[in-house]
Amino acid sequence: METDDLPSIDSDSEVEEDNSASKDHIEHIDLLNPDASPAEISDYSYDDNDEDPEESRADSSLLDAAETSRQSVSEWVRSAQAILQTPQKQTPKSIKTPEDSSKKRRRFERGGLAERLNRLHSRQRSAISFWRHQCNSTTSAADRPDVLMLRILGVQEECGMQAAVCHRLLEGETCVALFSKDTAAQLQPAPGDIVHIYPPWQNLVVEGERYPIILNTHFSQKVCKETKPDNAGGPRAAVAVEKCRPPPLTRSLWRSETSQVSTETSIPCKQVGEMNRRGVRKSLLDAVEDCGSSGSQSDPVEVVVQRVYCIPITQSLHRASLKHRVLDRPPSESAPLQHIGRLCALVQDGYGMFGEVLLQCVSTESEIQENSEQLEGRVCLLQSLRVVQRLTRDKCSPLFTLIDSLWPPLVDPKSHDDLPQSPNDRVPAPSFCYRLSVLQGNMVPLSGQTESSLYRPPVLKTLKEIIQEESLRCRCSFRATVVYKQLLSSNADERELLLFVTDASLQMEPSTEGNTRTIAVCLSPSCLIQSSITQALDAPQTKPVLMFRDAVKENAQIFCGEQTVIQMEPEDPSFSIPRPIILDHLDPETLPYTLCSVTGVVAAVDESTAFSWPTCSHCESCRLETREQQKGFLCLACGAAMDEPSTKMQLEVFLSCSSLSHCIVKIKLQQKTIKSLLNSTRCTEGYSVENVLGSEIGPLSAFVHVVNRSHTVWMGLEEFDLC
């Protein structure tokens, strides 16, 4: 702020360097007029904490000497008071008590930005206070050629300030003057008043706005008030100023840099709403804004359901309890079946904004299927929604990979003027969204609506196309045949499953270097697996066909999380893979947690892990006991009686492979391979290690557990049944 033409007022922050001189000056004035209060001299201040006991005794002696000479200098005191008198502050400075003497005033660092800013604020407050005192003490302020004379046409509150649409009397133009809260309280502007604004005021012209904006209106004076005959002579009542609602967030966050603001909607203080004729909002951000910081219910909003998925109940209850607990009622005696998960929906409004909606809990798989078919792809009305959490890419990156896969929309989203955006103005995918919750029955599909034009269904691709994609992280959907499963964690709360899948695009690929026949899909604990899929995976000699929707592909690996939907596919002759299933050959570059085919000669046997045990010939249980008074065994698991139980064996051997001359390969064999290997020795009583060595086995289907390349390449494998 330029203060060349204003009176120079020294504040307490400007005289810190001359603190000692200021103290002497104040003490001298107090001696001459002990009745004067320190609050009357507002431009100088001192701190009681800096006083010294010796100085206090000296002051008392000087005060006694000044009592005798008070009558001789009374005229000088009156003239000094007239010169030094400053306007009274609204909140007088309180006198410090002995309880406050131990506290030290916090000071800013000398020469820092905070001290310089505080100095500017002090100068501004002093200049404004002195200017108002000067205007009140005189009949009229001196006219200057650069004084702005305005007639107020209308006043409205905007973000804590008062915006007045005014008419410039000399220029004949219309402008908007912004008054701060303090200045507005001093002026109390009302339509019809004439206000003079003294320099240094500033004229700001904003591109796209209709009227220029007048800033820095601290030095304002009302010279003419609106008069009414009915209340002439009476005290003027405070003018009720209507608060202006801030513009919708869609206008602030989704406006493209190249788009132009419409002059019809850029008038300051104009209320911009996104309500249609039926009172239903079109913008999720406006609905969230209505909820406020408390997350209360908002007006209904119209959205398109892009995805419907289900998450485990343990995950959903933890997330829903962040702010609002929907399931806070104690279970009754006639409680329904145990919930298996909670439905969630990823919705999108007409402006392109996304939101995750937490729906009701479900107990059966048929309920999940029914809700998915009813909601996904439809235009729905969200009623009584509540804000649970604000999500960003850093907090919830898997959700935003799904949002990125749905961006850009098939139809250009609307702008803040309810007009479709041009392709040149298309904005990137949103970097944040809101997690919302609604009660059961408050997400209603609109009647007569078919699949929305904004809906983007999942695009099924082959596994070969997914592998060849160059993007490091994306969402993918595919159908595949499950070849083998491996449980990585047996903990019930952290059950992590690894599925190896393949399809015709990989099986019919010619055998070349770099090609893979199977892909590992990791199922995290947050991915809900239906019981029908679990039964199909546990059934022996079955290779189910599954459809994976919106799985995450990251660094050539595929993961299934919360937003991934896994469904059982019916038998389809068009989707089949050739038999037998082909696996990759074991080589030195084979990675752990992969499938391979291995052939080799037994070079050694790990005798520390070789043993056998009896099992039930019916259920293969190890719980057997001998029968009393009879020969044979009794199974405690199934109750079957047998003369001779079956025998299970465990054997791990080291193989010598022609293609792996410098590698150590150790494989854990299955029962049928062990029996065929022992039968080849033709030993009737047990077996000898020397008879097993040199036997050739394979090709075997194996799962690679460990690959160690520290000194020599060492691989640990486990055989599985591929048929």
Disulfide bonds with the S-S distance in Angstrom:
none
